[in-house]
Amino acid sequence: MYLLLQDAVKNDDVDTVRAFTSEVVKFAMPLLCRAVQSSSLGILELLLEACEGLQIDQSNVLRCAVEADNLAATQMLLDRIASISDSQDKLDDMDYIYFALRQRLPKMVELLLQYTTKDVFHKRKINIHYFKELIPSIPNPIEEANAIKCLGLLQNWIKSENFDQCFKLNARGCCSVAIASFLLQSGVDVDTCSKPLGFRSSTALYSASKKNNQRAAELIRFLLESGANPLFRSTLYARYIADRPGPKNIQKWLGITWEQLVKDSAKVYDASLAPTKVHDAIIRPNFTRKDWKPSIPNLLCADFE
């Protein structure tokens, strides 16, 4: 019987489902999850009516709808859950937004935010795990664009430190100049040193300099032209950026040496509109290691005299 009903739900066969309504309740959960993944709202509504009065964990069904990017089914379930729980049409569980974020579903995120309050964000600690899967780990222009849309929707909902974390995750992942540019425009400091959970403290430039490929090279140039500090070290005894794989092989990808790139990028940054800060190390193209003067040992951010 289950296989018959499963096929009926999958094929949008309303007549068969209606004919065996009494049997639906025996397989309520798997049939509802199947419905939000592949059926019409008519089938979903029919199943929900058949299961009226049952103690069904609708949160699991809602999760299936979110992960299937079924906007109409998600909205129906949200309205239904809100009416039952009398929660004033507000969603009090951040996990659903996490499910949408990790699949980079901007329209779904936008819908879920309509049923959420900022109090939920404040009560629920939002850490790096919510964004680790939002930032693509490998280059993919479509996924990067969707990630930017999701970040844009969250801009007025989350703390600035979350965007700082995304900025560094991007440098460790797909090295998207588009994502980096969006985050800088959103107020992220190019030399932000906030430390995500499980990550060694460093800047985006320091993270990107570990990689030796075209994408990383383009991001490195963009960060330098945006004012990133080329002398940053994660700790007092860590390697200089110039000694890491990216800068050492930068000529292979950009056709110029690391020293020339730093010099050219400094000119671009100095010529940019309303620069907010200029590191001495950047405006002094012929820097040397003796220029490294940390204010405190094992510093998170470098200060230059």
Residue pairs with C-beta under 8 A, 6 or more apart in sequence:
1 20
1 23
1 26
1 27
2 26
2 27
2 30
4 16
4 20
5 16
5 17
5 20
5 23
5 24
5 27
5 31
6 27
6 30
6 31
6 34
7 13
8 16
8 17
8 20
9 17
9 31
9 34
9 35
9 38
9 39
9 43
9 47
10 34
10 38
10 39
12 39
12 40
12 42
12 43
14 42
14 43
14 46
17 24
17 43
17 46
17 47
17 50
18 46
21 46
21 50
24 31
24 47
24 50
24 51
25 50
25 51
25 54
28 47
28 50
28 51
28 54
28 56
29 56
29 57
29 60
29 61
31 47
32 44
32 47
32 48
32 51
32 56
32 61
32 64
33 60
33 61
33 64
35 43
35 44
35 47
35 73
36 44
36 61
36 64
36 65
36 68
36 70
36 73
36 74
36 77
37 64
37 65
37 68
37 70
38 68
41 72
41 73
41 76
44 73
44 76
45 76
48 80
58 77
58 80
58 81
59 81
59 93
61 77
62 74
62 77
62 78
62 81
62 96
63 95
63 96
63 99
65 73
65 74
65 77
66 74
66 96
66 99
66 100
66 105
66 108
66 112
67 99
67 103
69 103
69 105
69 107
69 108
71 107
71 108
71 111
74 108
74 111
74 112
75 111
78 89
78 91
78 111
78 112
78 115
79 89
81 87
82 88
82 89
82 90
82 91
82 115
89 115
90 115
90 116
90 117
90 120
91 112
91 115
91 116
91 120
92 116
92 120
93 120
94 116
94 120
94 121
94 124
94 126
94 130
96 112
97 109
97 112
97 113
97 116
97 130
98 129
98 130
100 108
100 109
100 112
100 150
101 109
101 130
101 131
101 133
101 134
101 150
102 133
102 134
104 134
104 136
104 143
104 146
104 147
104 150
105 146
105 150
106 146
106 149
106 150
106 153
109 150
109 153
109 154
110 153
113 153
113 157
118 157
121 157
121 158
126 158
126 159
126 162
127 197
128 165
128 169
128 196
128 197
128 198
128 199
129 197
130 162
131 162
131 165
131 166
131 169
132 169
134 147
134 150
134 151
134 166
135 147
135 166
135 169
135 170
135 173
135 174
135 179
136 143
136 144
136 147
136 173
136 174
136 176
137 173
137 174
138 173
138 174
139 174
139 175
139 176
139 215
140 174
144 174
144 176
144 178
144 179
145 178
147 179
148 178
148 179
148 182
151 163
151 166
151 179
151 182
151 183
151 186
152 182
154 162
155 163
155 186
160 187
160 188
161 194
163 183
163 186
163 187
163 188
164 188
164 189
164 192
164 194
165 194
165 196
166 179
166 183
167 180
167 183
167 184
167 188
167 192
167 204
168 192
168 194
168 196
168 199
168 202
168 203
168 204
168 207
169 196
170 176
170 179
170 180
170 183
170 204
170 219
171 180
171 204
171 205
171 207
171 208
171 219
171 223
172 199
172 207
172 208
174 215
175 208
175 211
175 213
175 215
175 216
175 218
175 219
176 215
176 219
177 218
177 219
177 222
180 204
180 219
180 222
180 223
180 226
181 222
184 190
184 226
190 203
190 204
190 205
190 223
190 226
190 227
190 228
191 203
191 205
191 227
191 228
191 229
191 232
191 301
192 203
192 204
193 201
193 202
193 203
193 300
193 301
195 201
195 300
200 234
201 234
201 300
202 232
202 234
203 228
203 229
203 232
204 219
204 223
204 228
205 220
205 223
205 224
205 228
205 229
205 230
205 232
205 241
206 232
206 233
206 234
206 241
206 244
208 216
208 219
208 220
208 223
208 246
209 216
209 220
209 241
209 244
209 245
209 246
209 247
210 244
210 245
210 246
211 245
211 246
212 245
212 246
212 248
212 249
213 253
214 253
216 246
217 246
217 250
217 253
217 254
218 253
218 254
220 246
220 247
220 250
220 261
221 254
221 261
221 265
224 230
224 261
224 262
224 265
224 266
224 269
224 282
225 265
225 268
225 269
225 272
226 269
226 272
227 269
227 272
227 275
227 276
227 277
227 278
227 279
227 282
229 279
229 281
229 282
229 302
229 304
230 241
230 242
230 262
230 281
230 282
230 287
231 240
231 241
231 279
231 281
231 287
231 291
231 292
231 302
231 304
232 241
232 301
232 302
233 239
233 240
233 241
233 292
233 294
233 302
235 298
235 299
236 294
236 297
236 298
236 299
240 289
240 292
241 247
242 248
242 258
247 258
247 261
248 258
250 256
250 257
250 258
250 261
251 257
251 258
254 261
256 264
259 285
262 282
262 285
262 287
263 285
265 282
266 282
266 283
266 285
269 275
269 278
269 282
270 278
270 283
279 304
280 291
280 304
280 305
281 287
281 291
281 304
284 291
291 304
292 302
293 303
293 304
293 305
294 302
294 303
295 302
295 303
